[in-house]
Amino acid sequence: MIILEPGEEFEHYHSGASTSTLKEGTADIRQAGRQQTLIIGETITTPAMTSHTLINTGTAVTAINCGNHAPHLPH
């Protein structure tokens, strides 16, 4: 689980394909030059070795489940 404070961004990538699911709060995901708003319960898939940034766009803590068993690799 990735917890982000308001305004916080977390850029990373994985060695295998991954999924990001917004569990709480308001957030965007930026990958492959495209930014989109996540909806609670929605799952976005990111290809292996693709840098992606999770962005808390709200005023409260955001929780995002990152579904990958490979470690997070900082960008």
mmCIF file of the N, C-alpha and C atoms, coordinates in Angstrom:
data_MODEL
# 
_entry.id   MODEL 
# 
loop_
_atom_site.group_PDB 
_atom_site.id 
_atom_site.type_symbol 
_atom_site.label_atom_id 
_atom_site.label_alt_id 
_atom_site.label_comp_id 
_atom_site.label_asym_id 
_atom_site.label_entity_id 
_atom_site.label_seq_id 
_atom_site.pdbx_PDB_ins_code 
_atom_site.Cartn_x 
_atom_site.Cartn_y 
_atom_site.Cartn_z 
_atom_site.occupancy 
_atom_site.B_iso_or_equiv 
_atom_site.pdbx_formal_charge 
_atom_site.auth_seq_id 
_atom_site.auth_comp_id 
_atom_site.auth_asym_id 
_atom_site.auth_atom_id 
_atom_site.pdbx_PDB_model_num 
ATOM 1   N N  . MET A 1 1  ? 0.856   -1.175 0.000   1.00 0.00 ? 1  MET A N  1 
ATOM 2   C CA . MET A 1 1  ? 0.000   0.000  0.000   1.00 0.00 ? 1  MET A CA 1 
ATOM 3   C C  . MET A 1 1  ? 0.898   1.234  0.000   1.00 0.00 ? 1  MET A C  1 
ATOM 4   N N  . ILE A 1 2  ? 0.569   2.176  -0.848  1.00 0.00 ? 2  ILE A N  1 
ATOM 5   C CA . ILE A 1 2  ? 1.298   3.442  -0.918  1.00 0.00 ? 2  ILE A CA 1 
ATOM 6   C C  . ILE A 1 2  ? 0.395   4.518  -0.326  1.00 0.00 ? 2  ILE A C  1 
ATOM 7   N N  . ILE A 1 3  ? 0.904   5.231  0.661   1.00 0.00 ? 3  ILE A N  1 
ATOM 8   C CA . ILE A 1 3  ? 0.176   6.301  1.323   1.00 0.00 ? 3  ILE A CA 1 
ATOM 9   C C  . ILE A 1 3  ? 0.836   7.618  0.926   1.00 0.00 ? 3  ILE A C  1 
ATOM 10  N N  . LEU A 1 4  ? 0.040   8.538  0.381   1.00 0.00 ? 4  LEU A N  1 
ATOM 11  C CA . LEU A 1 4  ? 0.570   9.834  -0.044  1.00 0.00 ? 4  LEU A CA 1 
ATOM 12  C C  . LEU A 1 4  ? -0.154  10.964 0.680   1.00 0.00 ? 4  LEU A C  1 
ATOM 13  N N  . GLU A 1 5  ? 0.607   11.930 1.144   1.00 0.00 ? 5  GLU A N  1 
ATOM 14  C CA . GLU A 1 5  ? 0.057   13.132 1.752   1.00 0.00 ? 5  GLU A CA 1 
ATOM 15  C C  . GLU A 1 5  ? -0.428  14.065 0.636   1.00 0.00 ? 5  GLU A C  1 
ATOM 16  N N  . PRO A 1 6  ? -1.303  15.023 0.949   1.00 0.00 ? 6  PRO A N  1 
ATOM 17  C CA . PRO A 1 6  ? -1.762  15.967 -0.068  1.00 0.00 ? 6  PRO A CA 1 
ATOM 18  C C  . PRO A 1 6  ? -0.589  16.616 -0.817  1.00 0.00 ? 6  PRO A C  1 
ATOM 19  N N  . GLY A 1 7  ? -0.673  16.618 -2.140  1.00 0.00 ? 7  GLY A N  1 
ATOM 20  C CA . GLY A 1 7  ? 0.375   17.208 -2.969  1.00 0.00 ? 7  GLY A CA 1 
ATOM 21  C C  . GLY A 1 7  ? 1.587   16.319 -3.201  1.00 0.00 ? 7  GLY A C  1 
ATOM 22  N N  . GLU A 1 8  ? 1.692   15.213 -2.504  1.00 0.00 ? 8  GLU A N  1 
ATOM 23  C CA . GLU A 1 8  ? 2.850   14.327 -2.629  1.00 0.00 ? 8  GLU A CA 1 
ATOM 24  C C  . GLU A 1 8  ? 2.772   13.496 -3.907  1.00 0.00 ? 8  GLU A C  1 
ATOM 25  N N  . GLU A 1 9  ? 3.942   13.263 -4.518  1.00 0.00 ? 9  GLU A N  1 
ATOM 26  C CA . GLU A 1 9  ? 4.063   12.430 -5.711  1.00 0.00 ? 9  GLU A CA 1 
ATOM 27  C C  . GLU A 1 9  ? 5.038   11.300 -5.427  1.00 0.00 ? 9  GLU A C  1 
ATOM 28  N N  . PHE A 1 10 ? 4.815   10.152 -6.053  1.00 0.00 ? 10 PHE A N  1 
ATOM 29  C CA . PHE A 1 10 ? 5.703   9.009  -5.894  1.00 0.00 ? 10 PHE A CA 1 
ATOM 30  C C  . PHE A 1 10 ? 5.959   8.406  -7.270  1.00 0.00 ? 10 PHE A C  1 
ATOM 31  N N  . GLU A 1 11 ? 7.164   8.628  -7.802  1.00 0.00 ? 11 GLU A N  1 
ATOM 32  C CA . GLU A 1 11 ? 7.544   8.094  -9.103  1.00 0.00 ? 11 GLU A CA 1 
ATOM 33  C C  . GLU A 1 11 ? 8.368   6.833  -8.904  1.00 0.00 ? 11 GLU A C  1 
ATOM 34  N N  . HIS A 1 12 ? 8.034   5.782  -9.644  1.00 0.00 ? 12 HIS A N  1 
ATOM 35  C CA . HIS A 1 12 ? 8.742   4.517  -9.512  1.00 0.00 ? 12 HIS A CA 1 
ATOM 36  C C  . HIS A 1 12 ? 8.438   3.628  -10.713 1.00 0.00 ? 12 HIS A C  1 
ATOM 37  N N  . TYR A 1 13 ? 9.055   2.469  -10.742 1.00 0.00 ? 13 TYR A N  1 
ATOM 38  C CA . TYR A 1 13 ? 8.744   1.459  -11.752 1.00 0.00 ? 13 TYR A CA 1 
ATOM 39  C C  . TYR A 1 13 ? 8.963   0.095  -11.144 1.00 0.00 ? 13 TYR A C  1 
ATOM 40  N N  . HIS A 1 14 ? 8.521   -0.942 -11.851 1.00 0.00 ? 14 HIS A N  1 
ATOM 41  C CA . HIS A 1 14 ? 8.643   -2.317 -11.374 1.00 0.00 ? 14 HIS A CA 1 
ATOM 42  C C  . HIS A 1 14 ? 9.313   -3.160 -12.461 1.00 0.00 ? 14 HIS A C  1 
ATOM 43  N N  . SER A 1 15 ? 9.944   -4.228 -12.069 1.00 0.00 ? 15 SER A N  1 
ATOM 44  C CA . SER A 1 15 ? 10.578  -5.129 -13.036 1.00 0.00 ? 15 SER A CA 1 
ATOM 45  C C  . SER A 1 15 ? 9.550   -5.982 -13.781 1.00 0.00 ? 15 SER A C  1 
ATOM 46  N N  . GLY A 1 16 ? 8.332   -6.074 -13.241 1.00 0.00 ? 16 GLY A N  1 
ATOM 47  C CA . GLY A 1 16 ? 7.233   -6.794 -13.889 1.00 0.00 ? 16 GLY A CA 1 
ATOM 48  C C  . GLY A 1 16 ? 6.033   -5.872 -14.023 1.00 0.00 ? 16 GLY A C  1 
ATOM 49  N N  . ALA A 1 17 ? 5.049   -6.258 -14.816 1.00 0.00 ? 17 ALA A N  1 
ATOM 50  C CA . ALA A 1 17 ? 3.829   -5.459 -14.952 1.00 0.00 ? 17 ALA A CA 1 
ATOM 51  C C  . ALA A 1 17 ? 3.195   -5.267 -13.578 1.00 0.00 ? 17 ALA A C  1 
ATOM 52  N N  . SER A 1 18 ? 2.517   -4.133 -13.388 1.00 0.00 ? 18 SER A N  1 
ATOM 53  C CA . SER A 1 18 ? 1.914   -3.851 -12.088 1.00 0.00 ? 18 SER A CA 1 
ATOM 54  C C  . SER A 1 18 ? 0.531   -3.240 -12.262 1.00 0.00 ? 18 SER A C  1 
ATOM 55  N N  . THR A 1 19 ? -0.215  -3.237 -11.174 1.00 0.00 ? 19 THR A N  1 
ATOM 56  C CA . THR A 1 19 ? -1.519  -2.583 -11.149 1.00 0.00 ? 19 THR A CA 1 
ATOM 57  C C  . THR A 1 19 ? -1.540  -1.587 -10.003 1.00 0.00 ? 19 THR A C  1 
ATOM 58  N N  . SER A 1 20 ? -2.281  -0.507 -10.199 1.00 0.00 ? 20 SER A N  1 
ATOM 59  C CA . SER A 1 20 ? -2.484  0.501  -9.157  1.00 0.00 ? 20 SER A CA 1 
ATOM 60  C C  . SER A 1 20 ? -3.980  0.669  -8.978  1.00 0.00 ? 20 SER A C  1 
ATOM 61  N N  . THR A 1 21 ? -4.455  0.527  -7.729  1.00 0.00 ? 21 THR A N  1 
ATOM 62  C CA . THR A 1 21 ? -5.871  0.656  -7.426  1.00 0.00 ? 21 THR A CA 1 
ATOM 63  C C  . THR A 1 21 ? -6.050  1.690  -6.325  1.00 0.00 ? 21 THR A C  1 
ATOM 64  N N  . LEU A 1 22 ? -6.814  2.734  -6.608  1.00 0.00 ? 22 LEU A N  1 
ATOM 65  C CA . LEU A 1 22 ? -7.082  3.763  -5.610  1.00 0.00 ? 22 LEU A CA 1 
ATOM 66  C C  . LEU A 1 22 ? -8.048  3.213  -4.568  1.00 0.00 ? 22 LEU A C  1 
ATOM 67  N N  . LYS A 1 23 ? -7.641  3.237  -3.305  1.00 0.00 ? 23 LYS A N  1 
ATOM 68  C CA . LYS A 1 23 ? -8.455  2.727  -2.204  1.00 0.00 ? 23 LYS A CA 1 
ATOM 69  C C  . LYS A 1 23 ? -9.126  3.836  -1.406  1.00 0.00 ? 23 LYS A C  1 
ATOM 70  N N  . GLU A 1 24 ? -8.457  4.991  -1.337  1.00 0.00 ? 24 GLU A N  1 
ATOM 71  C CA . GLU A 1 24 ? -8.965  6.087  -0.510  1.00 0.00 ? 24 GLU A CA 1 
ATOM 72  C C  . GLU A 1 24 ? -8.380  7.395  -1.004  1.00 0.00 ? 24 GLU A C  1 
ATOM 73  N N  . GLY A 1 25 ? -9.185  8.450  -1.026  1.00 0.00 ? 25 GLY A N  1 
ATOM 74  C CA . GLY A 1 25 ? -8.690  9.766  -1.389  1.00 0.00 ? 25 GLY A CA 1 
ATOM 75  C C  . GLY A 1 25 ? -8.880  10.096 -2.865  1.00 0.00 ? 25 GLY A C  1 
ATOM 76  N N  . THR A 1 26 ? -8.060  11.027 -3.331  1.00 0.00 ? 26 THR A N  1 
ATOM 77  C CA . THR A 1 26 ? -8.118  11.526 -4.702  1.00 0.00 ? 26 THR A CA 1 
ATOM 78  C C  . THR A 1 26 ? -6.711  11.493 -5.273  1.00 0.00 ? 26 THR A C  1 
ATOM 79  N N  . ALA A 1 27 ? -6.571  10.906 -6.476  1.00 0.00 ? 27 ALA A N  1 
ATOM 80  C CA . ALA A 1 27 ? -5.226  10.777 -7.040  1.00 0.00 ? 27 ALA A CA 1 
ATOM 81  C C  . ALA A 1 27 ? -5.255  10.699 -8.561  1.00 0.00 ? 27 ALA A C  1 
ATOM 82  N N  . ASP A 1 28 ? -4.118  11.056 -9.144  1.00 0.00 ? 28 ASP A N  1 
ATOM 83  C CA . ASP A 1 28 ? -3.864  10.874 -10.565 1.00 0.00 ? 28 ASP A CA 1 
ATOM 84  C C  . ASP A 1 28 ? -2.703  9.917  -10.719 1.00 0.00 ? 28 ASP A C  1 
ATOM 85  N N  . ILE A 1 29 ? -2.610  9.316  -11.909 1.00 0.00 ? 29 ILE A N  1 
ATOM 86  C CA . ILE A 1 29 ? -1.440  8.522  -12.273 1.00 0.00 ? 29 ILE A CA 1 
ATOM 87  C C  . ILE A 1 29 ? -0.914  9.083  -13.584 1.00 0.00 ? 29 ILE A C  1 
ATOM 88  N N  . ARG A 1 30 ? 0.406   9.235  -13.660 1.00 0.00 ? 30 ARG A N  1 
ATOM 89  C CA . ARG A 1 30 ? 1.053   9.722  -14.871 1.00 0.00 ? 30 ARG A CA 1 
ATOM 90  C C  . ARG A 1 30 ? 1.984   8.621  -15.381 1.00 0.00 ? 30 ARG A C  1 
ATOM 91  N N  . GLN A 1 31 ? 1.778   8.213  -16.633 1.00 0.00 ? 31 GLN A N  1 
ATOM 92  C CA . GLN A 1 31 ? 2.649   7.208  -17.247 1.00 0.00 ? 31 GLN A CA 1 
ATOM 93  C C  . GLN A 1 31 ? 2.618   7.394  -18.760 1.00 0.00 ? 31 GLN A C  1 
ATOM 94  N N  . ALA A 1 32 ? 3.741   7.127  -19.399 1.00 0.00 ? 32 ALA A N  1 
ATOM 95  C CA . ALA A 1 32 ? 3.859   7.221  -20.857 1.00 0.00 ? 32 ALA A CA 1 
ATOM 96  C C  . ALA A 1 32 ? 3.388   8.588  -21.374 1.00 0.00 ? 32 ALA A C  1 
ATOM 97  N N  . GLY A 1 33 ? 3.712   9.649  -20.631 1.00 0.00 ? 33 GLY A N  1 
ATOM 98  C CA . GLY A 1 33 ? 3.369   10.991 -21.052 1.00 0.00 ? 33 GLY A CA 1 
ATOM 99  C C  . GLY A 1 33 ? 1.899   11.364 -20.916 1.00 0.00 ? 33 GLY A C  1 
ATOM 100 N N  . ARG A 1 34 ? 1.120   10.534 -20.255 1.00 0.00 ? 34 ARG A N  1 
ATOM 101 C CA . ARG A 1 34 ? -0.320  10.759 -20.103 1.00 0.00 ? 34 ARG A CA 1 
ATOM 102 C C  . ARG A 1 34 ? -0.682  10.761 -18.627 1.00 0.00 ? 34 ARG A C  1 
ATOM 103 N N  . GLN A 1 35 ? -1.505  11.712 -18.211 1.00 0.00 ? 35 GLN A N  1 
ATOM 104 C CA . GLN A 1 35 ? -1.961  11.763 -16.823 1.00 0.00 ? 35 GLN A CA 1 
ATOM 105 C C  . GLN A 1 35 ? -3.467  11.556 -16.794 1.00 0.00 ? 35 GLN A C  1 
ATOM 106 N N  . GLN A 1 36 ? -3.926  10.694 -15.882 1.00 0.00 ? 36 GLN A N  1 
ATOM 107 C CA . GLN A 1 36 ? -5.364  10.466 -15.750 1.00 0.00 ? 36 GLN A CA 1 
ATOM 108 C C  . GLN A 1 36 ? -5.752  10.382 -14.289 1.00 0.00 ? 36 GLN A C  1 
ATOM 109 N N  . THR A 1 37 ? -6.987  10.755 -14.019 1.00 0.00 ? 37 THR A N  1 
ATOM 110 C CA . THR A 1 37 ? -7.531  10.721 -12.665 1.00 0.00 ? 37 THR A CA 1 
ATOM 111 C C  . THR A 1 37 ? -7.979  9.305  -12.335 1.00 0.00 ? 37 THR A C  1 
ATOM 112 N N  . LEU A 1 38 ? -7.598  8.835  -11.160 1.00 0.00 ? 38 LEU A N  1 
ATOM 113 C CA . LEU A 1 38 ? -8.039  7.526  -10.686 1.00 0.00 ? 38 LEU A CA 1 
ATOM 114 C C  . LEU A 1 38 ? -9.380  7.670  -9.976  1.00 0.00 ? 38 LEU A C  1 
ATOM 115 N N  . ILE A 1 39 ? -10.194 6.650  -10.096 1.00 0.00 ? 39 ILE A N  1 
ATOM 116 C CA . ILE A 1 39 ? -11.481 6.579  -9.415  1.00 0.00 ? 39 ILE A CA 1 
ATOM 117 C C  . ILE A 1 39 ? -11.379 5.472  -8.370  1.00 0.00 ? 39 ILE A C  1 
ATOM 118 N N  . ILE A 1 40 ? -11.933 5.678  -7.181  1.00 0.00 ? 40 ILE A N  1 
ATOM 119 C CA . ILE A 1 40 ? -11.835 4.665  -6.130  1.00 0.00 ? 40 ILE A CA 1 
ATOM 120 C C  . ILE A 1 40 ? -12.329 3.323  -6.664  1.00 0.00 ? 40 ILE A C  1 
ATOM 121 N N  . GLY A 1 41 ? -11.498 2.302  -6.473  1.00 0.00 ? 41 GLY A N  1 
ATOM 122 C CA . GLY A 1 41 ? -11.801 0.946  -6.926  1.00 0.00 ? 41 GLY A CA 1 
ATOM 123 C C  . GLY A 1 41 ? -11.316 0.639  -8.330  1.00 0.00 ? 41 GLY A C  1 
ATOM 124 N N  . GLU A 1 42 ? -10.965 1.661  -9.101  1.00 0.00 ? 42 GLU A N  1 
ATOM 125 C CA . GLU A 1 42 ? -10.478 1.464  -10.472 1.00 0.00 ? 42 GLU A CA 1 
ATOM 126 C C  . GLU A 1 42 ? -9.044  0.943  -10.446 1.00 0.00 ? 42 GLU A C  1 
ATOM 127 N N  . THR A 1 43 ? -8.732  0.037  -11.361 1.00 0.00 ? 43 THR A N  1 
ATOM 128 C CA . THR A 1 43 ? -7.379  -0.524 -11.454 1.00 0.00 ? 43 THR A CA 1 
ATOM 129 C C  . THR A 1 43 ? -6.761  -0.143 -12.789 1.00 0.00 ? 43 THR A C  1 
ATOM 130 N N  . ILE A 1 44 ? -5.555  0.394  -12.733 1.00 0.00 ? 44 ILE A N  1 
ATOM 131 C CA . ILE A 1 44 ? -4.788  0.774  -13.916 1.00 0.00 ? 44 ILE A CA 1 
ATOM 132 C C  . ILE A 1 44 ? -3.589  -0.164 -14.006 1.00 0.00 ? 44 ILE A C  1 
ATOM 133 N N  . THR A 1 45 ? -3.329  -0.712 -15.185 1.00 0.00 ? 45 THR A N  1 
ATOM 134 C CA . THR A 1 45 ? -2.176  -1.591 -15.389 1.00 0.00 ? 45 THR A CA 1 
ATOM 135 C C  . THR A 1 45 ? -1.035  -0.810 -16.025 1.00 0.00 ? 45 THR A C  1 
ATOM 136 N N  . THR A 1 46 ? 0.163   -1.038 -15.511 1.00 0.00 ? 46 THR A N  1 
ATOM 137 C CA . THR A 1 46 ? 1.372   -0.411 -16.037 1.00 0.00 ? 46 THR A CA 1 
ATOM 138 C C  . THR A 1 46 ? 2.319   -1.513 -16.505 1.00 0.00 ? 46 THR A C  1 
ATOM 139 N N  . PRO A 1 47 ? 2.826   -1.415 -17.739 1.00 0.00 ? 47 PRO A N  1 
ATOM 140 C CA . PRO A 1 47 ? 3.756   -2.431 -18.242 1.00 0.00 ? 47 PRO A CA 1 
ATOM 141 C C  . PRO A 1 47 ? 5.059   -2.472 -17.430 1.00 0.00 ? 47 PRO A C  1 
ATOM 142 N N  . ALA A 1 48 ? 5.726   -3.600 -17.493 1.00 0.00 ? 48 ALA A N  1 
ATOM 143 C CA . ALA A 1 48 ? 7.025   -3.760 -16.820 1.00 0.00 ? 48 ALA A CA 1 
ATOM 144 C C  . ALA A 1 48 ? 7.999   -2.682 -17.267 1.00 0.00 ? 48 ALA A C  1 
ATOM 145 N N  . MET A 1 49 ? 8.819   -2.246 -16.331 1.00 0.00 ? 49 MET A N  1 
ATOM 146 C CA . MET A 1 49 ? 9.895   -1.285 -16.562 1.00 0.00 ? 49 MET A CA 1 
ATOM 147 C C  . MET A 1 49 ? 9.406   0.068  -17.087 1.00 0.00 ? 49 MET A C  1 
ATOM 148 N N  . THR A 1 50 ? 8.138   0.401  -16.820 1.00 0.00 ? 50 THR A N  1 
ATOM 149 C CA . THR A 1 50 ? 7.580   1.685  -17.230 1.00 0.00 ? 50 THR A CA 1 
ATOM 150 C C  . THR A 1 50 ? 7.454   2.581  -16.005 1.00 0.00 ? 50 THR A C  1 
ATOM 151 N N  . SER A 1 51 ? 8.146   3.705  -16.045 1.00 0.00 ? 51 SER A N  1 
ATOM 152 C CA . SER A 1 51 ? 8.057   4.652  -14.940 1.00 0.00 ? 51 SER A CA 1 
ATOM 153 C C  . SER A 1 51 ? 6.637   5.202  -14.860 1.00 0.00 ? 51 SER A C  1 
ATOM 154 N N  . HIS A 1 52 ? 6.112   5.283  -13.647 1.00 0.00 ? 52 HIS A N  1 
ATOM 155 C CA . HIS A 1 52 ? 4.795   5.869  -13.427 1.00 0.00 ? 52 HIS A CA 1 
ATOM 156 C C  . HIS A 1 52 ? 4.805   6.632  -12.107 1.00 0.00 ? 52 HIS A C  1 
ATOM 157 N N  . THR A 1 53 ? 4.010   7.690  -12.084 1.00 0.00 ? 53 THR A N  1 
ATOM 158 C CA . THR A 1 53 ? 3.971   8.570  -10.923 1.00 0.00 ? 53 THR A CA 1 
ATOM 159 C C  . THR A 1 53 ? 2.554   8.603  -10.365 1.00 0.00 ? 53 THR A C  1 
ATOM 160 N N  . LEU A 1 54 ? 2.428   8.345  -9.081  1.00 0.00 ? 54 LEU A N  1 
ATOM 161 C CA . LEU A 1 54 ? 1.157   8.454  -8.371  1.00 0.00 ? 54 LEU A CA 1 
ATOM 162 C C  . LEU A 1 54 ? 1.147   9.818  -7.691  1.00 0.00 ? 54 LEU A C  1 
ATOM 163 N N  . ILE A 1 55 ? 0.054   10.571 -7.850  1.00 0.00 ? 55 ILE A N  1 
ATOM 164 C CA . ILE A 1 55 ? -0.015  11.947 -7.377  1.00 0.00 ? 55 ILE A CA 1 
ATOM 165 C C  . ILE A 1 55 ? -1.268  12.138 -6.531  1.00 0.00 ? 55 ILE A C  1 
ATOM 166 N N  . ASN A 1 56 ? -1.090  12.565 -5.292  1.00 0.00 ? 56 ASN A N  1 
ATOM 167 C CA . ASN A 1 56 ? -2.247  12.893 -4.448  1.00 0.00 ? 56 ASN A CA 1 
ATOM 168 C C  . ASN A 1 56 ? -2.705  14.293 -4.848  1.00 0.00 ? 56 ASN A C  1 
ATOM 169 N N  . THR A 1 57 ? -3.879  14.376 -5.454  1.00 0.00 ? 57 THR A N  1 
ATOM 170 C CA . THR A 1 57 ? -4.417  15.655 -5.917  1.00 0.00 ? 57 THR A CA 1 
ATOM 171 C C  . THR A 1 57 ? -5.468  16.227 -4.962  1.00 0.00 ? 57 THR A C  1 
ATOM 172 N N  . GLY A 1 58 ? -5.686  15.561 -3.850  1.00 0.00 ? 58 GLY A N  1 
ATOM 173 C CA . GLY A 1 58 ? -6.709  15.992 -2.900  1.00 0.00 ? 58 GLY A CA 1 
ATOM 174 C C  . GLY A 1 58 ? -6.154  16.748 -1.709  1.00 0.00 ? 58 GLY A C  1 
ATOM 175 N N  . THR A 1 59 ? -7.009  16.888 -0.696  1.00 0.00 ? 59 THR A N  1 
ATOM 176 C CA . THR A 1 59 ? -6.648  17.621 0.522   1.00 0.00 ? 59 THR A CA 1 
ATOM 177 C C  . THR A 1 59 ? -6.511  16.694 1.728   1.00 0.00 ? 59 THR A C  1 
ATOM 178 N N  . ALA A 1 60 ? -6.616  15.387 1.496   1.00 0.00 ? 60 ALA A N  1 
ATOM 179 C CA . ALA A 1 60 ? -6.488  14.391 2.564   1.00 0.00 ? 60 ALA A CA 1 
ATOM 180 C C  . ALA A 1 60 ? -5.528  13.296 2.100   1.00 0.00 ? 60 ALA A C  1 
ATOM 181 N N  . VAL A 1 61 ? -5.176  12.418 3.012   1.00 0.00 ? 61 VAL A N  1 
ATOM 182 C CA . VAL A 1 61 ? -4.286  11.295 2.695   1.00 0.00 ? 61 VAL A CA 1 
ATOM 183 C C  . VAL A 1 61 ? -4.927  10.414 1.628   1.00 0.00 ? 61 VAL A C  1 
ATOM 184 N N  . THR A 1 62 ? -4.111  9.909  0.714   1.00 0.00 ? 62 THR A N  1 
ATOM 185 C CA . THR A 1 62 ? -4.546  9.001  -0.341  1.00 0.00 ? 62 THR A CA 1 
ATOM 186 C C  . THR A 1 62 ? -3.869  7.649  -0.136  1.00 0.00 ? 62 THR A C  1 
ATOM 187 N N  . ALA A 1 63 ? -4.627  6.564  -0.346  1.00 0.00 ? 63 ALA A N  1 
ATOM 188 C CA . ALA A 1 63 ? -4.092  5.206  -0.239  1.00 0.00 ? 63 ALA A CA 1 
ATOM 189 C C  . ALA A 1 63 ? -4.270  4.510  -1.594  1.00 0.00 ? 63 ALA A C  1 
ATOM 190 N N  . ILE A 1 64 ? -3.165  3.974  -2.113  1.00 0.00 ? 64 ILE A N  1 
ATOM 191 C CA . ILE A 1 64 ? -3.176  3.296  -3.412  1.00 0.00 ? 64 ILE A CA 1 
ATOM 192 C C  . ILE A 1 64 ? -2.532  1.930  -3.239  1.00 0.00 ? 64 ILE A C  1 
ATOM 193 N N  . ASN A 1 65 ? -3.244  0.898  -3.658  1.00 0.00 ? 65 ASN A N  1 
ATOM 194 C CA . ASN A 1 65 ? -2.698  -0.452 -3.605  1.00 0.00 ? 65 ASN A CA 1 
ATOM 195 C C  . ASN A 1 65 ? -1.924  -0.694 -4.890  1.00 0.00 ? 65 ASN A C  1 
ATOM 196 N N  . CYS A 1 66 ? -0.670  -1.088 -4.738  1.00 0.00 ? 66 CYS A N  1 
ATOM 197 C CA . CYS A 1 66 ? 0.194   -1.352 -5.876  1.00 0.00 ? 66 CYS A CA 1 
ATOM 198 C C  . CYS A 1 66 ? 0.330   -2.875 -5.976  1.00 0.00 ? 66 CYS A C  1 
ATOM 199 N N  . GLY A 1 67 ? -0.305  -3.461 -6.979  1.00 0.00 ? 67 GLY A N  1 
ATOM 200 C CA . GLY A 1 67 ? -0.345  -4.912 -7.104  1.00 0.00 ? 67 GLY A CA 1 
ATOM 201 C C  . GLY A 1 67 ? 0.797   -5.466 -7.914  1.00 0.00 ? 67 GLY A C  1 
ATOM 202 N N  . ASN A 1 68 ? 1.905   -5.714 -7.249  1.00 0.00 ? 68 ASN A N  1 
ATOM 203 C CA . ASN A 1 68 ? 3.063   -6.297 -7.900  1.00 0.00 ? 68 ASN A CA 1 
ATOM 204 C C  . ASN A 1 68 ? 3.928   -6.919 -6.817  1.00 0.00 ? 68 ASN A C  1 
ATOM 205 N N  . HIS A 1 69 ? 4.439   -8.086 -7.078  1.00 0.00 ? 69 HIS A N  1 
ATOM 206 C CA . HIS A 1 69 ? 5.291   -8.730 -6.074  1.00 0.00 ? 69 HIS A CA 1 
ATOM 207 C C  . HIS A 1 69 ? 6.761   -8.378 -6.263  1.00 0.00 ? 69 HIS A C  1 
ATOM 208 N N  . ALA A 1 70 ? 7.055   -7.704 -7.383  1.00 0.00 ? 70 ALA A N  1 
ATOM 209 C CA . ALA A 1 70 ? 8.434   -7.229 -7.591  1.00 0.00 ? 70 ALA A CA 1 
ATOM 210 C C  . ALA A 1 70 ? 8.625   -5.966 -6.757  1.00 0.00 ? 70 ALA A C  1 
ATOM 211 N N  . PRO A 1 71 ? 9.838   -5.671 -6.322  1.00 0.00 ? 71 PRO A N  1 
ATOM 212 C CA . PRO A 1 71 ? 10.063  -4.478 -5.503  1.00 0.00 ? 71 PRO A CA 1 
ATOM 213 C C  . PRO A 1 71 ? 9.849   -3.199 -6.298  1.00 0.00 ? 71 PRO A C  1 
ATOM 214 N N  . HIS A 1 72 ? 9.489   -2.110 -5.573  1.00 0.00 ? 72 HIS A N  1 
ATOM 215 C CA . HIS A 1 72 ? 9.425   -0.789 -6.181  1.00 0.00 ? 72 HIS A CA 1 
ATOM 216 C C  . HIS A 1 72 ? 10.869  -0.372 -6.470  1.00 0.00 ? 72 HIS A C  1 
ATOM 217 N N  . LEU A 1 73 ? 11.099  0.118  -7.651  1.00 0.00 ? 73 LEU A N  1 
ATOM 218 C CA . LEU A 1 73 ? 12.428  0.611  -8.020  1.00 0.00 ? 73 LEU A CA 1 
ATOM 219 C C  . LEU A 1 73 ? 12.325  2.113  -8.195  1.00 0.00 ? 73 LEU A C  1 
ATOM 220 N N  . PRO A 1 74 ? 13.077  2.892  -7.402  1.00 0.00 ? 74 PRO A N  1 
ATOM 221 C CA . PRO A 1 74 ? 12.973  4.354  -7.512  1.00 0.00 ? 74 PRO A CA 1 
ATOM 222 C C  . PRO A 1 74 ? 13.450  4.802  -8.888  1.00 0.00 ? 74 PRO A C  1 
ATOM 223 N N  . HIS A 1 75 ? 12.846  5.889  -9.353  1.00 0.00 ? 75 HIS A N  1 
ATOM 224 C CA . HIS A 1 75 ? 13.207  6.381  -10.674 1.00 0.00 ? 75 HIS A CA 1 
ATOM 225 C C  . HIS A 1 75 ? 14.468  7.196  -10.602 1.00 0.00 ? 75 HIS A C  1 
# 
